[in-house]
Amino acid sequence: MIEGLDKECEKLVKVLNEMDGIATIESCCGHLTAPYRIWFVSNSFSAVGILYRSVDRRYSDGKWRIEVDCSDRIPTNGFLLTSVEPFVSDSDMEESVDALINNIQYWSGYDYEDYFKELESIDEYKKEFRITEKKAMEE
């Protein structure tokens, strides 16, 4: 057990902190009265892409989302992984957290590493976008 951390957050916080480019800052399980929340920072487009894909309603139970977080905390710019609403029971929370962890592990797998790393360089993305945009305008 990590001191000061809600036991319901331990597994997910551990998985997030094991990801390259992710560091958690704060968390709260919501205690069945508020949304489950984990604040984190990232220096990796790929890592955030994996998390976004993991909570995408097409691939998940739809109970999670990621928000950009701008607050007075330090660091001030980061992200918030949050449940859409409070969980109705401890078992509902545990089941959804486990499903999210499975999604993160799935999308972190070797098969998807190159998929997310393609956009690691924003300059390359901009170059590709401009080429596509220019072709579309010429047509």
Secondary structure, 3 states (H helix, E strand, C coil): CCCCCCHHHHHHHHHHHHCCCEEEEEEECCCCCCCCEEEEEECCHHHHHHHHHHHCCCCCCCCEEEEEEECCCCCCEEEEEEECCCCCCHHHHHHHHHHHHHHHHHHCCHHHHHHHHCCCCHHHHHHHHHHHHHHHHHC
